[in-house]
Structures are given as structure tokens and as C-alpha cells.
Amino acid sequence: MTDSATRTQPRGRLGDSISRPDGVPKAQGTFAFSGDLSADGFLWGATLRSPHPHARIVRIDLSAAWKISGVEAIITATDVPGTPTYGLISHDQPVFATDIVRFVGEPVAAVAADHPETCRRALAAIIVEYEVLAPLIDPERAVDGSHAPIHPDGNVIRRQRIVRGDQTIHGPVIVEGTYEIGMQDQAFLGLEAALALPDSGGDGVELFVATQWLHEDQKQIASCLGFAPEKVRLTLGGVGGAFGAREDISLQVHTCLLALRTGRPVRMAYSREESFLGHVHRHPCTIWMRHHADNDGRLLRVEARFVFDGGAYASTSSAVLINGVTHAQGPYKCENATVDGWAVRTNNLPCGAMRGFGVVQACFAHEGQMDKLAAAVGSDPVAIRLLNAMETGDRLITGQVIENVAPVARCIRETAALPLPSQPVGGHDGDPLRLPGGSGLTADVGHIRRGIGWGVGIKNLMYSETHDDYSTARVRLSDGVASIKFATAEVGQGFVTIAGQIARSVLGVDDIIIEAIDTTVGSAGSTSASRQTWMSGGAVDGACRLVREQLFRQVGGQHGIDPLRLTIDGRDVVDAEGSLRVSVVEASTGLELDETFEHHHRPTEALDELGQGSCHTAFAFVAHRAVVDVDVELGLVKVVQIATAQDVGRALNPLSVVGQIEGGIAQGLGLAVMEEIIQIDGHVRNASFTDYLLPTFLDMPDVAISLIEEPDPMAPLGAKGVGESPTISSTPAIVAAIRDALGRDLTRVPVRPSDICLP
């Protein structure tokens, strides 16, 4: 299925630019994704899904499906031996719907058969009689209580207020706006897929799957199967993108149930349409904001109201809400705030974590407000942001002090200093791909206008509100070779490369073996929330340091030297006060040095009823400047350039950092002008890449990047996570640039052609 271990290339220490080992195979099409997994004698699995957003199940008739040759198993809710529900924060989502379905695509049954076509025929033969119910589509009806509860836990997942400072302040300058963010899909290219291998006797199962959190999957699957966690062993399959959607389980329990029922390996793989229905998405959100400022534009008070549509089940909606409301002020000083926010259930598709979760929505709103404020006081977008820029020691509206390095003003200034694009409006060089629409047969240069816009973001790193976040790593050193074991999900962020760089730097070795990523070691937490470099990097660093201490004691004992005098110099152990120099290979020959380290970050607090408390761990900052060409007649947009300066703490692998930034900008561009799941009365209308628009290489602008390296003393390696920040403020920067080109307000993303060319 997967290699038990991977020997990395013998080069590259911290600070070096090292290519990802999966980069070339993915580009060449030779990388083994989870969808490529197989086993001798395996069966195919498939899921029957609800066609209704809200309905009561009257009866299920499986008799016709059982008559189809090749069908080996059919399971429904009655066949779940353990806990019938699952979920990341609250276990509110059924493995299979029992009496009620709450969204289009909710699983009702699953089959295992000898061929995908047999599965399709079996699913078609299952008769489900529904009593269709009125769906809750409008999240405002969940807020005001005008719709009956669609779930036993109610329609409101969480409400959070933030009240700070003087509530009576009304500045001489007031700007107000309502902002809407559509539902974005993670749209990863590697579809959901898994392979389950049952133990002999059916008392355990092994699962190969693409996920973001092996141990959380293990816990939820085991609970549903009625097994002890150790009876469910997970190994990471090849991941083709994640972005938050793989935090929630999708087909994991179904695959395991079918394998245990048949006693044979079972492989499940979603189609593209099924993928749209089967995982969580970015929360649609409506945000109202009012900013009070003095005559110079200095912020005095922020008022805001957030409504996040969580869809049918909770997933991470409560965390998304907290991220949104606590970042309402943006990266700006403000002592007074009145914020109210809801995350609610509806009969729309379930929503959960997606890159920048909650803060993407907040940033679009507060950056729109900053542009309005600049216009109101006669300032410019850069000056108004510099005037209000947050610094280390300032407080969030939660009362939390920003103790991290906070180079907000530097981010803005360095972004502004990056050269603007040299190409003229419309790209007059004979290349039609430089025109909006990418074709010289459509866009007329005379109709093209250029705009420049800004976005500045702040993002909390890691998890919040008392979550005991930790990551575990094990390191072994023998004969000059370091073996590293962790459960950190490698989803393309490049942690396997970083882990090797850490070990080479700390231990002075060249040869590194990355062992199989599975649940035979302690949890590494989720690959999300910009946390793995900080948390799993801290765990690998801590384990390497413990091994190094062992090595120094061995060398010190052999040579009668105080181990405290020893250090690593390149590939050697050296005596800082003497002449001893011995290679790490020689020093570790014949030894088996083995250490496990568990890295925790400092504790966080839950917010009180007024939204006060130090609920976050750390923060990162970023600025974006977008240049766009807009065809005002056709409503087409070409993003010409994105310039950005990002606070990275310390760039452990600059090449990887740049790749993360470029990828985040691509997703920010998608949300700005392309990507949205369209639902009408709870039914998805564009569940394909034909109709769901994605940015491609041809849509990507030139990207100018300045890495701001101010090592953060709170971080174990001085490095901050970089995965989410590029997405957060690139979207408002692009929309601001379109506003600048049009001279017209735009308050919803994605911006549609009709928003541009129609009054």
C-alpha cells in the first residue's frame, strides 16, 4: 500500500531551500494518491445519498438490491454497532441518516460489491420512501428562531458576543457596510478515497486514507465501530490537497463497516460530484460592520454582526465563529468594540474548516471598511492602514495582549515598496492571455480599466479556547542515520522536508529516514490552523535535542569531557573548550539512541460571556496589494500582479514558504472572482469542475514576495505558520482593486461579471 519508510536526500539544513519529495511525482502524474490504493480480492464500496435537503425517512427496502449478483453487503443505520454519530467538536452527525435527512447528499446506506457498476445498480435498486419536509435555507431564520429546530441540538450552534471598552463612543467619522461571502469548496484534486483491511475474525481493522488528523479519525471511527482505539489502525494515504475538508471524516466509517461486514478489503472512492456533497466547505457568511473614527481616520470603535451558515451539522462551526468575531478589528488598534456573532444550522451543505477559517470572512469585511474609512477622511489605503497598524503589546478586542512579533506596519511598507507591474493596461504585447478573458477575440483594450487595491490580515495560529494542542515525535539515532516517526499528516505543506532539515541541523547527520505516517506513535494533531511547523516542528526539534543530549553524554563519558562543553559543528561533535572533534557517524556507531518528545503550546482561555479572554496562542500578519485589469463591458477580470510581504518569523525552507504563499493567493483569487457553490433551495447546481470555476495556472498573476523574517521568541524554531495568511487578505485586495477600477462599491464575493458590467 505505502512504503514503510522514506529516506530523504542527504542535504539541506534549516534555512536552505529544499524541494518537496512529492513535487515532481505529482507534476508527472506518478504520485500514488489514496484513490490508487488496492489490495488482493478487494470489493468496491459506494454510498446512497439523500436527494432531499430535509425529509423524513418513511421506509427503506433493500430486497431488490440484495438480488443483484455481486452484491456482498448492504448496510444502513441499524448496522452501526457503536456510537451512531460522529463529529469533530460535537458528535451530532449520523453515520447514516435514521429517521431524518438534513441535507442533499446525506448518507442513507452503503453497499459493497464486486464492481463499481454493480454498486451503481445496487444503489439504484434500493427503495427509500421519503416524506419531504420544509427545509431551513435562510440562516437568519435560524438566528431569529422563526423556523422549527431541524436538529435535536437546535438551530443555533453557538452565539458569541464581544463587548469591550466604552459602548457610547460615536466618532465624528462613521462608515458602515454589509458584506457577503459565498460558499467556497476546497476543490482538492485528489478525491476522497480509502482502503480498509479487516483483521482476521473481525476484531479490528486497518485503514489507509487521506486525512488531516489520523488520531482524531481513529477516535471517531473506533467509537462508531464499537472498538477500542488501538483496534483501528490508520496509515496516511497519498493526499492530493486538504485545506480543512479532510479534518472531518467522510467515507472512513462506511469503508470500515463494509470491510468488517464482508471480511474482505473494501475500497471506496468518491466521484467529483460526490466529493462536493461529501465533505465540508467554507462557511457562507453575512457581516455587518460600522467603524467609528476621529477626523484623521484613527479607529475609536468597531461594531459588527456575523452570521455563519454552518449547514446541517456542527463540524468546526463554533471555532470558525470564534475566529471570525475575535478578528473583527483586523490588524488594527481599537480599544472599543461591540460584536455579536452566530453560527447556525440550516439544511444547506455542511460547512467546516477551510484555509483561514472564519478569518477570511472577517478580513473581507474589515478591509472593505478600511477603504471606506480612507475615502471618508480623504486619506489613501496605505496611509489609513499605517495610521492604525497594530504593534506588539497592543490588545485584541478580547483583551488579549499581542505578545508575538507584530510587524504590521513593516508588512504594509514592504508591500508598497515592491515594484508595480511594468505591463501597460490590457497587456499590449500581442499576448491575448494577458487580456481579461484570455482571448483577443473578446476583450477590447479600450474597455479595460486598471485598479489597485489593498488587503492586510491577521491570523491566529493553532487552536484556541483551552484546546490542549500537542504534537508527538520520536527520533532514533544509530550509525549516523536518524529515523523520525510522527503522525503529522503530510498534505503537501512540506513538513516531511522540514522534519529532515531540523534533524540535520540539530544532530549533524546527513541521512534521514522518515518512517511511515500512522497511528503507532502519539498524535500530532491536525494539519490545519497553520500549526504543524510550530507544533510538529517543535516535537521533532525536542526529540532531536534529547537524542543529542544522549549522544553528548556518550561522547563525554568516552573522553572524560563534561557533556555541557560539547556542541554540533556541521557533521561533527566538538569540544567547545578543547580540541576534540569526532564525526556524528563515528560517535553514534553501535549506539541505539531513542527519544520521544511531546510538544505543547502555552494554555489558552475560553471566552467569557462578554467575549473577553486570552483565547488564542499566537498570531501572524500579512499585507497584499493587487493590480487588476477589468473589462467593464464584459465584466471580465485579469489579476495582473499580487505583491505581498508576509510575517513568517523564520523561513525554515524559503522555497516551501514561497510555494505556500503562491498557493494561498490562488485560493484567495478563486474566492474573489470565481469560486462559489450555488445552492437553490438546498440543491447544489454546480457540483463539477465544468460549472464550479477554479483558477488555473493561466489565471495566476505575477507574484512579488517579500519575506519578513523576525524570529518569534514564542515559537520553538522562531518560525510562524504560513499556510493560511496568503488566502486571508488576497481576496479583499483583489476586490478592492476591482472597486478602484470601477469606482463602484462591491460588497460580495465572488464578484460576478454581472456585478461589474450591469448597474
PyMOL commands that set and color helices and strands:
alter all, ss='L'
color gray80, all
select helices_A, chain A and resi 23-28+34-36+63-66+77-79+116-125+139-144+214-225+229-231+245-247+252-262+272-278+317-326+359-377+381-388+408-417+432-434+445-447+495-507+532-559+563-565+584-588+654-673+697-699+725-742+753-757
alter helices_A, ss='H'
color red, helices_A
select strands_A, chain A and resi 5-7+43-49+55-61+71-75+85-86+93-94+100-101+107-113+127-132+156-164+173-181+193-198+205-209+232-236+266-269+285-293+299-309+337-344+448-461+470-478+481-486+511-515+566-569+572-575+581-583+593-600+618-631+636-647+679-680+683-684+702-708+748-749
alter strands_A, ss='S'
color yellow, strands_A
deselect
rebuild
show_as cartoon
